[in-house]
Amino acid sequence: MITSILLIFLASVGLTGALRHYALKQGIIDKPNERSSHTIPTPRGGGLSFVITFLVAFAADYSFNITTFAPQTEPFLAILLASLLVAGIGFWDDHTHIPARWRFLAHAIAALIGLSLLGLPTIPLPNTALDLGLIGYPLGVIGLVWLLNLFNFMDGIDGIAGSEALFVGISAIIIMYNATTGDFSTPIFWLSILMAGVAGFLVLNWPPAKIFMGDAGSGFLGLMLGLFALWSASLGLSIWCWVILLALFITDATVTLLRRMLNSERWFEAHRSHLYQQLSRKWGNHHSVTLALISLNTFWLFPLAWLAATNPSVGLFITLAAYLPLTLLATKLGAGKREQYE
């Protein structure tokens, strides 16, 4: 397992470098504008490194049983088909503009594929577990589409989306490894492979970034974390655990979106009023914000996610305890307010 992780990491580092060369040659560059949080033209599309390394390894193991962790047919098809659709539309959008309605249609189809093959999770509540039934499918599609898009929204400063994904993935791996129910060995292995690819990309994306993730990578990451949440939930891990681990991204994106809608702003257009963007301007750099996110994740959200995993019946209350201070903080610091720190 360690050898596989190391090989994927090294392959991702090398592929990210190759993608940077390709983006520079093809002119696939993010040029700074009034909505940007960067000041130097930077190539984008580097997230394809972890997309390619993961999917190639995943498909090869399913086809040829290279390791003892070859996935079963349902999770294999769910992850392969849904992620190819999302990464493909993102790759296309990185090269040319695709109308939002077509992107969201592709995202919704990918989410429905994942839900249909992995199944709906039950929601642990005190003294019971809620089965959403048929209404769970539209709710699940909305949740997955929101998750994959918020990774795109939150991928606005160096290292932040990759660091968030690494935290969520590694935390989930630790929690699953220490769980007493379910056979988590296969999702643990493949989530570790995905995280190795993300870590390889981060080598060139850490502040100051030499390449950006791009829509193909950010949408893929958000979707993959959602699909792994469904996969692990089917094996017995509380879904509240994942909701808590993703709290920082969900809170910033949601508070920002709601405030912009309440202010009658064109919320669907690009902007730089997310809290993390505002803080990067106030603090004068990207790495301080990314490090602050890592610290909050590690010392606040990880212990609460662990608690929710080991006490699933009270997971709702633990989740509320995790989100309430973050929501108040994001609101007080001005998430969604235009140019507050200019």
HELIX and SHEET records of a PDB file:
HELIX    1   1 ILE A    2  GLN A   26  1                                  25    
HELIX    2   2 LEU A   48  PHE A   64  1                                  17    
HELIX    3   3 THR A   73  HIS A   95  1                                  23    
HELIX    4   4 ALA A  100  LEU A  118  1                                  19    
HELIX    5   5 GLY A  133  ILE A  135  5                                   3    
HELIX    6   6 GLY A  136  PHE A  153  1                                  18    
HELIX    7   7 ILE A  160  TYR A  177  1                                  18    
HELIX    8   8 SER A  185  ASN A  205  1                                  21    
HELIX    9   9 GLY A  214  SER A  234  1                                  21    
HELIX   10  10 ILE A  239  LEU A  245  1                                   7    
HELIX   11  11 ALA A  247  LEU A  262  1                                  16    
HELIX   12  12 LEU A  275  TRP A  283  1                                   9    
HELIX   13  13 HIS A  287  LEU A  296  1                                  10    
HELIX   14  14 ASN A  297  LEU A  301  3                                   5    
HELIX   15  15 PHE A  302  THR A  310  1                                   9    
HELIX   16  16 PRO A  312  VAL A  314  5                                   3    
HELIX   17  17 GLY A  315  LEU A  333  1                                  19    
SHEET    1   A 2 ILE A  29  ASP A  30  0                                        
SHEET    2   A 2 THR A  42  PRO A  43 -1                                        
SHEET    1   B 2 ILE A 123  LEU A 125  0                                        
SHEET    2   B 2 THR A 128  LEU A 130 -1                                        
END                                                                             
